[in-house]
Amino acid sequence: ATTNWIPGYGSIILITHRNEFRTVYGHVSNIEVQEGKKVKPVRAIGKVNESLEGKIPHFEIWNEKNYQNPELWLARK
C-alpha cells in the first residue's frame, strides 16, 4: 500500500494488485495500513472522511495506465 495526500481527494490509499491492477481510495481518514506493507483481503484500510459533498468515498480501478469502470468490477454476480 502507498499513502499520500492529493488536493481535492485528501488522504488517499493506493493498493497495487496482481497483473498491474491498482485501486485508489480517496477521502480517507484513520488510515490503518502501513506504507509498503501488504494488505490482507477483508481488512479495514481506513474510514471515509468528510469532503465538500459529505462522507462520500472516492474509488478508482486502474490497469497499468488504463482507467477501469468500477461498476463492471462491483456488479453482483
Summary of the structure (lengths in Angstrom):
residues: 77
radius of gyration: 12.6
end to end distance: 27.4
largest distance: 35.2
contacts: 180
relative contact order: 0.24
helix: 10%
strand: 43%
